[in-house]
Amino acid sequence: MRYPTLLVVLALSAPHAVAREGKTSAQGGTEQFATAQAMRLLPKGAVITDTTCINIDVAGSSRYKCTLTYSDSD
């Protein structure tokens, strides 16, 4: 009888123990600027797990779009 009770307790507590993952993006004239702008949008306490930037050519000039993936353990 202990095992079914243990499984119920684990099932109810597991979603609270798992960190949530999210993404935020921003654009800018340089990769550094776009990354910094995206960092401003992170929730407090978030930990960055990945950063990707792409180059966007617009009318002969370059812009960058950077996306930050983060985990939020709230």
N, CA and C of each residue as an Amber inpcrd file, in Angstrom:
protein
   222
   0.8080000  -1.2100000   0.0000000   0.0000000   0.0000000   0.0000000
   0.8440000   1.2650000   0.0000000   2.1050000   1.1590000   0.3510000
   2.9350000   2.3620000   0.3810000   3.2480000   2.8780000  -1.0170000
   3.4280000   1.9830000  -1.9670000   3.8390000   2.3940000  -3.3050000
   2.8090000   3.2620000  -4.0260000   1.5210000   2.9310000  -4.0020000
   0.5570000   3.8230000  -4.6570000   0.5400000   5.2160000  -4.0300000
   0.6780000   5.2940000  -2.7310000   0.7140000   6.5900000  -2.0550000
   1.9590000   7.3710000  -2.4730000   3.0860000   6.6990000  -2.5560000
   4.3270000   7.3410000  -2.9750000   4.2130000   7.8600000  -4.4030000
   3.6080000   7.0780000  -5.2840000   3.4330000   7.5080000  -6.6660000
   2.5470000   8.7400000  -6.7720000   1.5070000   8.8100000  -5.9720000
   0.6170000   9.9720000  -5.9740000   1.3740000  11.2150000  -5.4940000
   2.1550000  11.0690000  -4.4410000   2.9260000  12.1920000  -3.9120000
   3.9420000  12.6780000  -4.9530000   4.6350000  11.7590000  -5.6000000
   5.5990000  12.1340000  -6.6280000   4.9300000  12.8150000  -7.8150000
   3.7940000  12.3050000  -8.2250000   3.0790000  12.8890000  -9.3650000
   2.6050000  14.3050000  -9.0640000   2.2070000  14.5590000  -7.8500000
   1.7240000  15.8890000  -7.4830000   2.8520000  16.8860000  -7.2520000
   4.0120000  16.4260000  -6.8250000   5.1090000  17.3480000  -6.5270000
   6.0620000  17.5390000  -7.6990000   6.0750000  16.6400000  -8.6600000
   7.0250000  16.7220000  -9.7730000   6.9110000  17.9970000 -10.5940000
   5.7190000  18.4760000 -10.9430000   5.6660000  19.6980000 -11.7480000
   6.2810000  20.9080000 -11.0540000   6.2870000  20.9290000  -9.7410000
   6.8450000  22.0630000  -9.0140000   8.3630000  21.9890000  -8.9190000
   8.9210000  20.8160000  -9.0950000  10.3620000  20.6510000  -8.9780000
  11.0910000  20.8870000 -10.3030000  10.3710000  20.8800000 -11.4010000
  10.9730000  21.0220000 -12.7270000  11.0960000  22.4930000 -13.0880000
  12.2620000  22.8740000 -13.6020000  12.4720000  24.2530000 -14.0430000
  11.7250000  24.4840000 -15.3530000  11.1640000  25.6660000 -15.4800000
  10.4880000  26.0290000 -16.7210000  11.4950000  26.6370000 -17.6780000
  11.2870000  26.4080000 -18.9600000  12.1740000  26.9670000 -19.9720000
  11.4120000  28.0020000 -20.7790000  12.1040000  29.0750000 -21.1370000
  11.4770000  30.1140000 -21.9260000  12.4620000  30.7070000 -22.9090000
  11.9460000  31.5850000 -23.7600000  12.7820000  32.2570000 -24.7450000
  12.4150000  33.7260000 -24.8090000  13.4020000  34.5470000 -25.1250000
  13.1750000  35.9590000 -25.3570000  14.0760000  36.3890000 -26.5050000
  13.5880000  37.3080000 -27.3360000  14.3390000  37.7480000 -28.5130000
  14.3480000  39.2670000 -28.5950000  15.3790000  39.7870000 -29.2690000
  15.4770000  41.2230000 -29.5210000  16.3340000  41.4410000 -30.7600000
  16.1850000  42.6260000 -31.3660000  16.9590000  42.9740000 -32.5510000
  17.8210000  44.1920000 -32.2670000  18.9180000  44.2920000 -33.0320000
  19.7940000  45.4400000 -32.8880000  20.7900000  45.5160000 -34.0250000
  21.5460000  46.5850000 -34.0550000  22.5310000  46.8080000 -35.0960000
  23.7560000  45.9230000 -34.9870000  24.0450000  45.4140000 -33.7980000
  25.1550000  44.4950000 -33.5880000  24.6560000  43.3110000 -32.7630000
  25.4160000  42.2270000 -32.8020000  25.0430000  41.0530000 -31.9930000
  25.0650000  41.3960000 -30.5080000  26.0570000  42.1760000 -30.1020000
  26.1780000  42.5340000 -28.6880000  24.9710000  43.3510000 -28.2230000
  24.5370000  44.3000000 -29.0650000  23.3980000  45.1310000 -28.6850000
  22.1170000  44.3040000 -28.6260000  21.9020000  43.4470000 -29.6300000
  20.6970000  42.6170000 -29.6510000  20.6660000  41.6550000 -28.4570000
  21.8320000  41.0960000 -28.1140000  21.9060000  40.1990000 -26.9560000
  21.6020000  40.9570000 -25.6680000  22.1700000  42.1510000 -25.5320000
  21.9160000  42.9550000 -24.3280000  20.4450000  43.3320000 -24.2160000
  19.8060000  43.6670000 -25.3280000  18.3830000  44.0040000 -25.3030000
  17.5460000  42.7930000 -24.8890000  17.8950000  41.6210000 -25.3890000
  17.1620000  40.4030000 -25.0120000  17.3610000  40.0880000 -23.5320000
  18.5620000  40.3450000 -23.0160000  18.8390000  40.0890000 -21.5900000
  17.9790000  40.9630000 -20.6870000  17.6510000  42.1500000 -21.1540000
  16.7950000  43.0510000 -20.3620000  15.3930000  42.4930000 -20.1870000
  14.9840000  41.5820000 -21.0750000  13.6370000  41.0140000 -21.0270000
  13.5380000  39.7450000 -20.1890000  14.6700000  39.2650000 -19.6860000
  14.6660000  38.0420000 -18.8840000  13.9910000  38.2660000 -17.5380000
  13.2780000  37.2680000 -17.0440000  12.7250000  37.3840000 -15.6910000
  13.8500000  37.3080000 -14.6560000  13.6010000  37.9050000 -13.5200000
  14.6030000  37.9040000 -12.4530000  14.8930000  36.4720000 -12.0200000
  16.1820000  36.1460000 -11.8870000  16.5980000  34.8230000 -11.4550000
  16.7400000  33.8060000 -12.5770000  16.4760000  34.2210000 -13.8210000
  16.5860000  33.2890000 -14.9450000  18.0490000  32.9760000 -15.2300000
  18.2910000  31.7550000 -15.7010000  19.6340000  31.3060000 -16.0610000
  19.6430000  31.0350000 -17.5630000  20.5340000  31.7150000 -18.2970000
  20.6150000  31.5530000 -19.7460000  21.2340000  30.1950000 -20.0550000
  20.5410000  29.4260000 -20.9110000  21.0420000  28.1070000 -21.2930000
  21.5300000  28.0680000 -22.7360000  21.1140000  29.0260000 -23.5760000
  21.5560000  29.0510000 -24.9680000  21.3320000  30.4400000 -25.5470000
  22.2100000  30.8320000 -26.4640000  22.0940000  32.1020000 -27.1730000
  22.3190000  31.8400000 -28.6570000  21.3830000  32.3080000 -29.4920000
  21.5540000  32.2040000 -30.9330000  21.2590000  33.5550000 -31.5700000
  22.0630000  33.9080000 -32.5700000  21.8670000  35.1640000 -33.2930000
  21.8640000  34.8840000 -34.7880000  20.9840000  35.5940000 -35.4890000
  20.9580000  35.4950000 -36.9420000  21.1340000  36.8910000 -37.5240000
  21.7300000  36.9350000 -38.7130000  21.9460000  38.1830000 -39.4220000
  20.7670000  38.4010000 -40.3690000  20.1690000  39.5900000 -40.3030000
  19.0470000  39.9330000 -41.1720000  19.4910000  41.0970000 -42.0580000
  19.5150000  40.8900000 -43.3750000  19.8690000  41.9620000 -44.3090000
  18.6130000  42.7150000 -44.6910000  18.6150000  44.0300000 -44.4040000
  17.4730000  44.8720000 -44.7160000  17.9770000  46.0780000 -45.5070000
  17.5710000  46.1600000 -46.7610000  17.9040000  47.2990000 -47.6270000
  19.3970000  47.6290000 -47.6000000  20.2230000  46.6060000 -47.6960000
  21.6620000  46.8220000 -47.7640000  22.3580000  47.0120000 -46.4330000
  21.6360000  46.9630000 -45.3480000  22.2780000  47.0580000 -44.0300000
  21.9500000  45.8130000 -43.2160000  22.8210000  45.5110000 -42.2680000
  22.6410000  44.3130000 -41.4460000  22.0290000  44.6530000 -40.1060000
  21.1330000  43.7900000 -39.6780000  20.5900000  43.8220000 -38.3270000
  20.7300000  42.4160000 -37.7780000  20.6740000  42.3030000 -36.4790000
  20.8070000  40.9980000 -35.8360000  19.6010000  40.7440000 -34.9580000
  19.1510000  39.4950000 -34.9720000  18.0900000  39.0500000 -34.0650000
  18.7010000  37.9670000 -33.1940000  18.7240000  38.2230000 -31.8970000
  19.2880000  37.2610000 -30.9470000  18.1790000  36.7120000 -30.0680000
  18.2110000  35.4060000 -29.8690000  17.2350000  34.7170000 -29.0400000
  17.9770000  34.0450000 -27.8860000  17.4980000  34.2980000 -26.6910000
  18.0570000  33.6810000 -25.4910000  17.0820000  32.6310000 -24.9870000
  17.5860000  31.4620000 -24.7260000  16.8050000  30.4120000 -24.0750000
  17.2300000  30.3870000 -22.6180000  16.2540000  30.3270000 -21.7230000
  16.5850000  30.3820000 -20.2940000  15.7230000  29.4070000 -19.5090000
  16.2180000  29.0940000 -18.3340000  15.4260000  28.2820000 -17.4070000
  15.0580000  29.1730000 -16.2280000  13.8510000  28.9670000 -15.7620000
  13.2930000  29.7680000 -14.6740000  12.7580000  28.8010000 -13.6350000
  13.4090000  28.7130000 -12.5050000  13.0390000  27.6980000 -11.5120000
  12.0500000  28.1860000 -10.4630000  11.2990000  29.2430000 -10.7670000
  10.3010000  29.7270000  -9.8000000   9.2380000  28.7440000  -9.5910000
